[in-house]
Amino acid sequence: IQQVAGDDGSVMIVDWLDPGATASWELVLPAEATFAVEIRYACAADTAGSSYGVGVEGAGELRGQVWNTGSWMSLTPWLALGRLRMPAGRSRMVVRALEMPGYAVMNLSALRLLPL
């Protein structure tokens, strides 16, 4: 997995060829809270079909499946994954492949956490 910067300054995680690799971010929340979780990614037709999990330590995991977006740079709209109740303090949000039938998982553009 590597990160590349787009022309607009955004960062995309690309070359996700190892099904054991993960993408993660440290979270620090002042209080326990519930968030709606959304994702954006890109995936070419010849490797679509991977399943993935998005979770937070101590908060469970949401699951989704990667579909063909037309190309490695053509992003999905924001896709709702569900809700997670996240603990106060430090935790880690992790995106991981659950199943990878093709040669790559996805190009991960972003996760969005919307407070509820």
N, CA, C and O atoms as CSV, one atom per row, in Angstrom:
chain,resi,resn,atom,element,x,y,z
A,1,ILE,N,N,0.859,-1.175,0.000
A,1,ILE,CA,C,0.000,0.000,0.000
A,1,ILE,C,C,0.903,1.234,0.000
A,1,ILE,O,O,1.925,1.275,0.685
A,2,GLN,N,N,0.505,2.228,-0.776
A,2,GLN,CA,C,1.211,3.503,-0.725
A,2,GLN,C,C,0.208,4.638,-0.857
A,2,GLN,O,O,-0.924,4.435,-1.295
A,3,GLN,N,N,0.634,5.828,-0.476
A,3,GLN,CA,C,-0.213,7.006,-0.581
A,3,GLN,C,C,0.284,7.858,-1.734
A,3,GLN,O,O,1.489,8.032,-1.911
A,4,VAL,N,N,-0.657,8.396,-2.525
A,4,VAL,CA,C,-0.306,9.345,-3.579
A,4,VAL,C,C,-1.195,10.564,-3.436
A,4,VAL,O,O,-2.343,10.457,-3.004
A,5,ALA,N,N,-0.668,11.720,-3.796
A,5,ALA,CA,C,-1.424,12.964,-3.721
A,5,ALA,C,C,-2.053,13.256,-5.076
A,5,ALA,O,O,-1.404,13.142,-6.115
A,6,GLY,N,N,-3.324,13.634,-5.048
A,6,GLY,CA,C,-4.024,14.023,-6.264
A,6,GLY,C,C,-3.736,15.477,-6.598
A,6,GLY,O,O,-3.137,16.200,-5.802
A,7,ASP,N,N,-4.161,15.896,-7.769
A,7,ASP,CA,C,-3.965,17.274,-8.203
A,7,ASP,C,C,-4.664,18.269,-7.288
A,7,ASP,O,O,-4.244,19.421,-7.182
A,8,ASP,N,N,-5.724,17.828,-6.631
A,8,ASP,CA,C,-6.476,18.713,-5.745
A,8,ASP,C,C,-5.929,18.728,-4.317
A,8,ASP,O,O,-6.514,19.359,-3.436
A,9,GLY,N,N,-4.808,18.033,-4.085
A,9,GLY,CA,C,-4.198,17.995,-2.764
A,9,GLY,C,C,-4.680,16.854,-1.895
A,9,GLY,O,O,-4.152,16.644,-0.804
A,10,SER,N,N,-5.674,16.113,-2.359
A,10,SER,CA,C,-6.166,14.970,-1.581
A,10,SER,C,C,-5.175,13.814,-1.681
A,10,SER,O,O,-4.365,13.753,-2.606
A,11,VAL,N,N,-5.251,12.910,-0.726
A,11,VAL,CA,C,-4.368,11.747,-0.700
A,11,VAL,C,C,-5.219,10.504,-0.923
A,11,VAL,O,O,-6.299,10.368,-0.348
A,12,MET,N,N,-4.722,9.593,-1.769
A,12,MET,CA,C,-5.418,8.339,-2.021
A,12,MET,C,C,-4.473,7.193,-1.692
A,12,MET,O,O,-3.284,7.251,-2.004
A,13,ILE,N,N,-5.000,6.158,-1.065
A,13,ILE,CA,C,-4.217,4.967,-0.775
A,13,ILE,C,C,-4.373,4.026,-1.961
A,13,ILE,O,O,-5.482,3.598,-2.283
A,14,VAL,N,N,-3.253,3.705,-2.609
A,14,VAL,CA,C,-3.263,2.922,-3.851
A,14,VAL,C,C,-2.361,1.701,-3.728
A,14,VAL,O,O,-1.679,1.513,-2.721
A,15,ASP,N,N,-2.369,0.876,-4.770
A,15,ASP,CA,C,-1.532,-0.340,-4.837
A,15,ASP,C,C,-1.777,-1.259,-3.651
A,15,ASP,O,O,-0.834,-1.794,-3.068
A,16,TRP,N,N,-3.050,-1.443,-3.294
A,16,TRP,CA,C,-3.414,-2.337,-2.202
A,16,TRP,C,C,-3.461,-3.747,-2.761
A,16,TRP,O,O,-4.534,-4.275,-3.053
A,17,LEU,N,N,-2.287,-4.352,-2.908
A,17,LEU,CA,C,-2.134,-5.658,-3.534
A,17,LEU,C,C,-2.008,-6.793,-2.521
A,17,LEU,O,O,-2.187,-7.958,-2.875
A,18,ASP,N,N,-1.706,-6.470,-1.283
A,18,ASP,CA,C,-1.532,-7.462,-0.224
A,18,ASP,C,C,-2.809,-7.527,0.608
A,18,ASP,O,O,-3.140,-6.550,1.280
A,19,PRO,N,N,-3.542,-8.648,0.587
A,19,PRO,CA,C,-4.784,-8.718,1.348
A,19,PRO,C,C,-4.577,-8.619,2.858
A,19,PRO,O,O,-5.538,-8.376,3.588
A,20,GLY,N,N,-3.366,-8.799,3.339
A,20,GLY,CA,C,-3.073,-8.681,4.760
A,20,GLY,C,C,-2.730,-7.276,5.206
A,20,GLY,O,O,-2.598,-7.021,6.403
A,21,ALA,N,N,-2.582,-6.354,4.257
A,21,ALA,CA,C,-2.245,-4.964,4.588
A,21,ALA,C,C,-3.485,-4.235,5.102
A,21,ALA,O,O,-4.612,-4.606,4.775
A,22,THR,N,N,-3.269,-3.209,5.898
A,22,THR,CA,C,-4.363,-2.390,6.418
A,22,THR,C,C,-4.023,-0.915,6.283
A,22,THR,O,O,-2.858,-0.542,6.144
A,23,ALA,N,N,-5.042,-0.092,6.325
A,23,ALA,CA,C,-4.883,1.360,6.435
A,23,ALA,C,C,-5.468,1.742,7.781
A,23,ALA,O,O,-6.536,1.253,8.151
A,24,SER,N,N,-4.785,2.612,8.522
A,24,SER,CA,C,-5.305,2.961,9.846
A,24,SER,C,C,-4.991,4.407,10.209
A,24,SER,O,O,-4.055,5.017,9.694
A,25,TRP,N,N,-5.813,4.928,11.116
A,25,TRP,CA,C,-5.665,6.287,11.612
A,25,TRP,C,C,-5.927,6.276,13.100
A,25,TRP,O,O,-6.798,5.552,13.581
A,26,GLU,N,N,-5.176,7.075,13.824
A,26,GLU,CA,C,-5.397,7.219,15.258
A,26,GLU,C,C,-6.507,8.230,15.490
A,26,GLU,O,O,-6.533,9.293,14.870
A,27,LEU,N,N,-7.425,7.888,16.390
A,27,LEU,CA,C,-8.511,8.782,16.771
A,27,LEU,C,C,-8.357,9.160,18.230
A,27,LEU,O,O,-7.914,8.347,19.041
A,28,VAL,N,N,-8.718,10.384,18.570
A,28,VAL,CA,C,-8.759,10.819,19.957
A,28,VAL,C,C,-10.086,11.537,20.142
A,28,VAL,O,O,-10.313,12.608,19.579
A,29,LEU,N,N,-10.959,10.932,20.940
A,29,LEU,CA,C,-12.277,11.508,21.184
A,29,LEU,C,C,-12.395,11.915,22.649
A,29,LEU,O,O,-12.016,11.143,23.530
A,30,PRO,N,N,-12.911,13.110,22.926
A,30,PRO,CA,C,-13.053,13.548,24.316
A,30,PRO,C,C,-14.147,12.791,25.066
A,30,PRO,O,O,-14.114,12.696,26.293
A,31,ALA,N,N,-15.118,12.252,24.322
A,31,ALA,CA,C,-16.216,11.514,24.949
A,31,ALA,C,C,-16.700,10.443,23.974
A,31,ALA,O,O,-16.522,10.566,22.762
A,32,GLU,N,N,-17.307,9.403,24.513
A,32,GLU,CA,C,-17.902,8.372,23.660
A,32,GLU,C,C,-18.952,9.022,22.760
A,32,GLU,O,O,-19.688,9.904,23.203
A,33,ALA,N,N,-19.022,8.591,21.502
A,33,ALA,CA,C,-19.977,9.189,20.572
A,33,ALA,C,C,-20.313,8.190,19.468
A,33,ALA,O,O,-19.557,7.254,19.208
A,34,THR,N,N,-21.455,8.405,18.826
A,34,THR,CA,C,-21.873,7.584,17.696
A,34,THR,C,C,-21.698,8.372,16.407
A,34,THR,O,O,-22.058,9.546,16.321
A,35,PHE,N,N,-21.138,7.701,15.407
A,35,PHE,CA,C,-20.887,8.324,14.111
A,35,PHE,C,C,-21.467,7.475,12.991
A,35,PHE,O,O,-21.444,6.246,13.058
A,36,ALA,N,N,-21.982,8.130,11.969
A,36,ALA,CA,C,-22.283,7.462,10.711
A,36,ALA,C,C,-20.964,7.405,9.954
A,36,ALA,O,O,-20.245,8.403,9.893
A,37,VAL,N,N,-20.635,6.250,9.376
A,37,VAL,CA,C,-19.372,6.061,8.679
A,37,VAL,C,C,-19.645,5.945,7.181
A,37,VAL,O,O,-20.495,5.164,6.751
A,38,GLU,N,N,-18.912,6.733,6.394
A,38,GLU,CA,C,-19.029,6.700,4.938
A,38,GLU,C,C,-17.656,6.501,4.330
A,38,GLU,O,O,-16.643,6.821,4.953
A,39,ILE,N,N,-17.618,5.969,3.103
A,39,ILE,CA,C,-16.363,5.663,2.418
A,39,ILE,C,C,-16.447,6.093,0.959
A,39,ILE,O,O,-17.526,6.113,0.366
A,40,ARG,N,N,-15.289,6.438,0.386
A,40,ARG,CA,C,-15.146,6.694,-1.058
A,40,ARG,C,C,-13.928,5.925,-1.533
A,40,ARG,O,O,-12.895,5.911,-0.865
A,41,TYR,N,N,-14.050,5.289,-2.683
A,41,TYR,CA,C,-12.932,4.524,-3.248
A,41,TYR,C,C,-13.085,4.426,-4.746
A,41,TYR,O,O,-14.091,4.858,-5.309
A,42,ALA,N,N,-12.075,3.850,-5.396
A,42,ALA,CA,C,-12.107,3.566,-6.828
A,42,ALA,C,C,-11.622,2.138,-7.030
A,42,ALA,O,O,-10.819,1.626,-6.250
A,43,CYS,N,N,-12.126,1.492,-8.101
A,43,CYS,CA,C,-11.702,0.122,-8.407
A,43,CYS,C,C,-12.022,-0.188,-9.864
A,43,CYS,O,O,-13.119,0.097,-10.343
A,44,ALA,N,N,-11.064,-0.765,-10.555
A,44,ALA,CA,C,-11.260,-1.171,-11.948
A,44,ALA,C,C,-12.088,-2.457,-12.009
A,44,ALA,O,O,-12.124,-3.234,-11.055
A,45,ALA,N,N,-12.747,-2.662,-13.140
A,45,ALA,CA,C,-13.659,-3.799,-13.322
A,45,ALA,C,C,-12.976,-5.147,-13.159
A,45,ALA,O,O,-13.582,-6.088,-12.645
A,46,ASP,N,N,-11.730,-5.253,-13.585
A,46,ASP,CA,C,-11.075,-6.566,-13.598
A,46,ASP,C,C,-10.667,-7.082,-12.226
A,46,ASP,O,O,-10.173,-8.205,-12.125
A,47,THR,N,N,-10.856,-6.305,-11.175
A,47,THR,CA,C,-10.510,-6.783,-9.833
A,47,THR,C,C,-11.556,-6.431,-8.769
A,47,THR,O,O,-11.302,-6.585,-7.575
A,48,ALA,N,N,-12.729,-5.959,-9.200
A,48,ALA,CA,C,-13.796,-5.626,-8.252
A,48,ALA,C,C,-14.272,-6.886,-7.525
A,48,ALA,O,O,-14.077,-8.001,-8.008
A,49,GLY,N,N,-14.889,-6.701,-6.373
A,49,GLY,CA,C,-15.467,-7.822,-5.643
A,49,GLY,C,C,-14.864,-8.090,-4.282
A,49,GLY,O,O,-15.355,-8.951,-3.553
A,50,SER,N,N,-13.804,-7.371,-3.920
A,50,SER,CA,C,-13.227,-7.563,-2.586
A,50,SER,C,C,-14.236,-7.146,-1.520
A,50,SER,O,O,-15.035,-6.234,-1.734
A,51,SER,N,N,-14.193,-7.814,-0.383
A,51,SER,CA,C,-14.971,-7.361,0.765
A,51,SER,C,C,-13.986,-6.757,1.766
A,51,SER,O,O,-12.823,-7.155,1.830
A,52,TYR,N,N,-14.470,-5.797,2.540
A,52,TYR,CA,C,-13.598,-5.081,3.469
A,52,TYR,C,C,-14.343,-4.781,4.763
A,52,TYR,O,O,-15.572,-4.813,4.824
A,53,GLY,N,N,-13.560,-4.491,5.789
A,53,GLY,CA,C,-14.104,-4.078,7.067
A,53,GLY,C,C,-13.546,-2.734,7.460
A,53,GLY,O,O,-12.380,-2.437,7.202
A,54,VAL,N,N,-14.374,-1.919,8.085
A,54,VAL,CA,C,-13.959,-0.631,8.646
A,54,VAL,C,C,-14.350,-0.688,10.111
A,54,VAL,O,O,-15.532,-0.787,10.441
A,55,GLY,N,N,-13.366,-0.627,10.984
A,55,GLY,CA,C,-13.667,-0.757,12.395
A,55,GLY,C,C,-12.823,0.136,13.267
A,55,GLY,O,O,-11.828,0.718,12.835
A,56,VAL,N,N,-13.252,0.226,14.508
A,56,VAL,CA,C,-12.535,0.976,15.531
A,56,VAL,C,C,-12.392,0.061,16.732
A,56,VAL,O,O,-13.355,-0.572,17.165
A,57,GLU,N,N,-11.178,-0.003,17.265
A,57,GLU,CA,C,-10.936,-0.829,18.442
A,57,GLU,C,C,-11.967,-0.510,19.513
A,57,GLU,O,O,-12.145,0.650,19.883
A,58,GLY,N,N,-12.630,-1.514,19.999
A,58,GLY,CA,C,-13.618,-1.326,21.042
A,58,GLY,C,C,-14.967,-0.845,20.551
A,58,GLY,O,O,-15.846,-0.539,21.357
A,59,ALA,N,N,-15.153,-0.772,19.207
A,59,ALA,CA,C,-16.411,-0.245,18.685
A,59,ALA,C,C,-17.034,-1.134,17.616
A,59,ALA,O,O,-18.075,-0.778,17.062
A,60,GLY,N,N,-16.445,-2.249,17.317
A,60,GLY,CA,C,-17.002,-3.118,16.294
A,60,GLY,C,C,-16.483,-2.807,14.906
A,60,GLY,O,O,-15.558,-2.014,14.729
A,61,GLU,N,N,-17.099,-3.450,13.922
A,61,GLU,CA,C,-16.643,-3.324,12.542
A,61,GLU,C,C,-17.838,-3.312,11.598
A,61,GLU,O,O,-18.789,-4.075,11.766
A,62,LEU,N,N,-17.772,-2.441,10.613
A,62,LEU,CA,C,-18.759,-2.394,9.540
A,62,LEU,C,C,-18.144,-3.072,8.326
A,62,LEU,O,O,-16.924,-3.057,8.161
A,63,ARG,N,N,-18.972,-3.667,7.473
A,63,ARG,CA,C,-18.446,-4.392,6.316
A,63,ARG,C,C,-19.079,-3.888,5.029
A,63,ARG,O,O,-20.226,-3.442,5.008
A,64,GLY,N,N,-18.294,-3.972,3.951
A,64,GLY,CA,C,-18.773,-3.561,2.645
A,64,GLY,C,C,-18.110,-4.380,1.560
A,64,GLY,O,O,-17.218,-5.186,1.825
A,65,GLN,N,N,-18.557,-4.164,0.334
A,65,GLN,CA,C,-17.971,-4.850,-0.811
A,65,GLN,C,C,-17.601,-3.817,-1.858
A,65,GLN,O,O,-18.348,-2.872,-2.109
A,66,VAL,N,N,-16.441,-4.008,-2.463
A,66,VAL,CA,C,-15.923,-3.094,-3.479
A,66,VAL,C,C,-16.584,-3.409,-4.813
A,66,VAL,O,O,-16.590,-4.557,-5.256
A,67,TRP,N,N,-17.140,-2.384,-5.450
A,67,TRP,CA,C,-17.727,-2.576,-6.765
A,67,TRP,C,C,-16.951,-1.789,-7.809
A,67,TRP,O,O,-16.196,-0.875,-7.478
A,68,ASN,N,N,-17.140,-2.144,-9.044
A,68,ASN,CA,C,-16.468,-1.523,-10.181
A,68,ASN,C,C,-16.905,-0.068,-10.308
A,68,ASN,O,O,-18.093,0.225,-10.440
A,69,THR,N,N,-15.933,0.838,-10.268
A,69,THR,CA,C,-16.244,2.261,-10.437
A,69,THR,C,C,-15.879,2.758,-11.834
A,69,THR,O,O,-16.104,3.926,-12.152
A,70,GLY,N,N,-15.326,1.896,-12.659
A,70,GLY,CA,C,-14.973,2.276,-14.030
A,70,GLY,C,C,-13.487,2.404,-14.265
A,70,GLY,O,O,-13.008,2.146,-15.369
A,71,SER,N,N,-12.749,2.800,-13.237
A,71,SER,CA,C,-11.285,2.915,-13.360
A,71,SER,C,C,-10.691,3.092,-11.968
A,71,SER,O,O,-11.415,3.241,-10.984
A,72,TRP,N,N,-9.367,3.073,-11.903
A,72,TRP,CA,C,-8.670,3.239,-10.626
A,72,TRP,C,C,-8.735,4.668,-10.099
A,72,TRP,O,O,-8.385,4.915,-8.945
A,73,MET,N,N,-9.178,5.611,-10.930
A,73,MET,CA,C,-9.257,7.005,-10.481
A,73,MET,C,C,-10.693,7.530,-10.434
A,73,MET,O,O,-10.917,8.663,-10.009
A,74,SER,N,N,-11.654,6.736,-10.857
A,74,SER,CA,C,-13.058,7.132,-10.856
A,74,SER,C,C,-13.676,6.758,-9.512
A,74,SER,O,O,-13.894,5.581,-9.225
A,75,LEU,N,N,-13.954,7.766,-8.698
A,75,LEU,CA,C,-14.409,7.531,-7.325
A,75,LEU,C,C,-15.902,7.283,-7.224
A,75,LEU,O,O,-16.693,7.801,-8.012
A,76,THR,N,N,-16.272,6.475,-6.232
A,76,THR,CA,C,-17.674,6.305,-5.868
A,76,THR,C,C,-18.179,7.618,-5.279
A,76,THR,O,O,-17.383,8.471,-4.886
A,77,PRO,N,N,-19.492,7.783,-5.216
A,77,PRO,CA,C,-20.011,8.842,-4.337
A,77,PRO,C,C,-19.756,8.391,-2.899
A,77,PRO,O,O,-19.252,7.290,-2.677
A,78,TRP,N,N,-20.097,9.224,-1.928
A,78,TRP,CA,C,-19.981,8.796,-0.534
A,78,TRP,C,C,-20.949,7.637,-0.308
A,78,TRP,O,O,-22.145,7.762,-0.572
A,79,LEU,N,N,-20.429,6.507,0.183
A,79,LEU,CA,C,-21.228,5.316,0.439
A,79,LEU,C,C,-21.391,5.124,1.943
A,79,LEU,O,O,-20.402,5.051,2.672
A,80,ALA,N,N,-22.626,5.044,2.403
A,80,ALA,CA,C,-22.905,4.835,3.825
A,80,ALA,C,C,-22.617,3.390,4.196
A,80,ALA,O,O,-23.102,2.467,3.540
A,81,LEU,N,N,-21.823,3.189,5.254
A,81,LEU,CA,C,-21.510,1.845,5.746
A,81,LEU,C,C,-22.340,1.471,6.967
A,81,LEU,O,O,-22.613,0.292,7.195
A,82,GLY,N,N,-22.735,2.449,7.740
A,82,GLY,CA,C,-23.488,2.181,8.965
A,82,GLY,C,C,-23.039,3.104,10.071
A,82,GLY,O,O,-22.443,4.152,9.822
A,83,ARG,N,N,-23.331,2.704,11.304
A,83,ARG,CA,C,-23.022,3.521,12.483
A,83,ARG,C,C,-22.097,2.763,13.417
A,83,ARG,O,O,-22.207,1.549,13.589
A,84,LEU,N,N,-21.181,3.515,14.016
A,84,LEU,CA,C,-20.303,2.963,15.048
A,84,LEU,C,C,-20.356,3.858,16.277
A,84,LEU,O,O,-20.286,5.082,16.171
A,85,ARG,N,N,-20.479,3.241,17.430
A,85,ARG,CA,C,-20.348,3.963,18.696
A,85,ARG,C,C,-18.896,3.829,19.105
A,85,ARG,O,O,-18.410,2.726,19.354
A,86,MET,N,N,-18.204,4.960,19.171
A,86,MET,CA,C,-16.762,4.955,19.401
A,86,MET,C,C,-16.438,5.377,20.821
A,86,MET,O,O,-17.091,6.256,21.383
A,87,PRO,N,N,-15.420,4.741,21.399
A,87,PRO,CA,C,-15.078,5.020,22.794
A,87,PRO,C,C,-14.337,6.346,22.960
A,87,PRO,O,O,-13.732,6.863,22.021
A,88,ALA,N,N,-14.401,6.875,24.171
A,88,ALA,CA,C,-13.633,8.073,24.508
A,88,ALA,C,C,-12.153,7.717,24.575
A,88,ALA,O,O,-11.788,6.566,24.816
A,89,GLY,N,N,-11.311,8.719,24.358
A,89,GLY,CA,C,-9.865,8.517,24.438
A,89,GLY,C,C,-9.273,8.098,23.104
A,89,GLY,O,O,-9.842,8.340,22.040
A,90,ARG,N,N,-8.113,7.463,23.198
A,90,ARG,CA,C,-7.387,7.049,21.987
A,90,ARG,C,C,-7.875,5.699,21.503
A,90,ARG,O,O,-8.095,4.772,22.282
A,91,SER,N,N,-8.038,5.620,20.194
A,91,SER,CA,C,-8.345,4.346,19.548
A,91,SER,C,C,-7.819,4.410,18.126
A,91,SER,O,O,-7.295,5.437,17.694
A,92,ARG,N,N,-7.957,3.333,17.414
A,92,ARG,CA,C,-7.445,3.266,16.043
A,92,ARG,C,C,-8.559,2.808,15.119
A,92,ARG,O,O,-9.218,1.800,15.374
A,93,MET,N,N,-8.764,3.567,14.026
A,93,MET,CA,C,-9.699,3.168,12.979
A,93,MET,C,C,-8.904,2.395,11.940
A,93,MET,O,O,-7.847,2.846,11.499
A,94,VAL,N,N,-9.412,1.224,11.547
A,94,VAL,CA,C,-8.689,0.344,10.626
A,94,VAL,C,C,-9.597,-0.059,9.471
A,94,VAL,O,O,-10.759,-0.415,9.669
A,95,VAL,N,N,-9.042,0.004,8.255
A,95,VAL,CA,C,-9.694,-0.543,7.070
A,95,VAL,C,C,-8.876,-1.755,6.667
A,95,VAL,O,O,-7.661,-1.664,6.490
A,96,ARG,N,N,-9.554,-2.904,6.520
A,96,ARG,CA,C,-8.837,-4.133,6.173
A,96,ARG,C,C,-9.616,-4.913,5.130
A,96,ARG,O,O,-10.840,-4.823,5.047
A,97,ALA,N,N,-8.887,-5.676,4.341
A,97,ALA,CA,C,-9.525,-6.568,3.375
A,97,ALA,C,C,-9.992,-7.818,4.110
A,97,ALA,O,O,-9.274,-8.352,4.954
A,98,LEU,N,N,-11.179,-8.275,3.791
A,98,LEU,CA,C,-11.693,-9.522,4.345
A,98,LEU,C,C,-11.550,-10.647,3.326
A,98,LEU,O,O,-11.271,-11.794,3.677
A,99,GLU,N,N,-11.746,-10.299,2.068
A,99,GLU,CA,C,-11.617,-11.255,0.969
A,99,GLU,C,C,-11.181,-10.485,-0.269
A,99,GLU,O,O,-11.720,-9.415,-0.549
A,100,MET,N,N,-10.213,-11.013,-1.015
A,100,MET,CA,C,-9.696,-10.335,-2.198
A,100,MET,C,C,-9.660,-11.320,-3.363
A,100,MET,O,O,-8.645,-11.988,-3.560
A,101,PRO,N,N,-10.740,-11.429,-4.139
A,101,PRO,CA,C,-10.766,-12.381,-5.243
A,101,PRO,C,C,-9.929,-11.954,-6.442
A,101,PRO,O,O,-9.514,-12.803,-7.231
A,102,GLY,N,N,-9.673,-10.663,-6.597
A,102,GLY,CA,C,-8.865,-10.155,-7.706
A,102,GLY,C,C,-7.431,-9.913,-7.264
A,102,GLY,O,O,-6.972,-10.494,-6.281
A,103,TYR,N,N,-6.725,-9.056,-7.991
A,103,TYR,CA,C,-5.320,-8.788,-7.683
A,103,TYR,C,C,-5.112,-7.568,-6.783
A,103,TYR,O,O,-3.990,-7.302,-6.352
A,104,ALA,N,N,-6.191,-6.823,-6.494
A,104,ALA,CA,C,-6.076,-5.647,-5.629
A,104,ALA,C,C,-7.387,-5.453,-4.881
A,104,ALA,O,O,-8.430,-5.958,-5.297
A,105,VAL,N,N,-7.327,-4.720,-3.781
A,105,VAL,CA,C,-8.518,-4.473,-2.975
A,105,VAL,C,C,-9.289,-3.270,-3.513
A,105,VAL,O,O,-10.430,-3.413,-3.955
A,106,MET,N,N,-8.680,-2.091,-3.481
A,106,MET,CA,C,-9.300,-0.837,-3.932
A,106,MET,C,C,-8.267,0.266,-3.851
A,106,MET,O,O,-7.203,0.078,-3.262
A,107,ASN,N,N,-8.565,1.413,-4.434
A,107,ASN,CA,C,-7.855,2.657,-4.158
A,107,ASN,C,C,-8.746,3.414,-3.181
A,107,ASN,O,O,-9.821,3.881,-3.557
A,108,LEU,N,N,-8.317,3.535,-1.954
A,108,LEU,CA,C,-9.116,4.165,-0.898
A,108,LEU,C,C,-8.890,5.668,-0.912
A,108,LEU,O,O,-7.769,6.138,-0.716
A,109,SER,N,N,-9.952,6.415,-1.142
A,109,SER,CA,C,-9.866,7.874,-1.186
A,109,SER,C,C,-10.093,8.494,0.181
A,109,SER,O,O,-9.307,9.337,0.613
A,110,ALA,N,N,-11.161,8.090,0.874
A,110,ALA,CA,C,-11.469,8.748,2.145
A,110,ALA,C,C,-12.497,7.980,2.955
A,110,ALA,O,O,-13.303,7.221,2.417
A,111,LEU,N,N,-12.450,8.197,4.256
A,111,LEU,CA,C,-13.508,7.812,5.185
A,111,LEU,C,C,-14.060,9.101,5.756
A,111,LEU,O,O,-13.329,10.074,5.937
A,112,ARG,N,N,-15.335,9.106,6.034
A,112,ARG,CA,C,-15.959,10.289,6.632
A,112,ARG,C,C,-16.757,9.841,7.839
A,112,ARG,O,O,-17.536,8.891,7.759
A,113,LEU,N,N,-16.563,10.523,8.960
A,113,LEU,CA,C,-17.278,10.259,10.197
A,113,LEU,C,C,-18.222,11.422,10.457
A,113,LEU,O,O,-17.786,12.563,10.611
A,114,LEU,N,N,-19.517,11.130,10.506
A,114,LEU,CA,C,-20.521,12.156,10.720
A,114,LEU,C,C,-21.145,11.958,12.092
A,114,LEU,O,O,-21.772,10.926,12.330
A,115,PRO,N,N,-20.992,12.923,13.012
A,115,PRO,CA,C,-21.548,12.761,14.355
A,115,PRO,C,C,-23.075,12.666,14.303
A,115,PRO,O,O,-23.731,13.372,13.537
A,116,LEU,N,N,-23.613,11.790,15.125
A,116,LEU,CA,C,-25.087,11.632,15.204
A,116,LEU,C,C,-25.592,12.151,16.536
A,116,LEU,O,O,-26.794,12.110,16.800
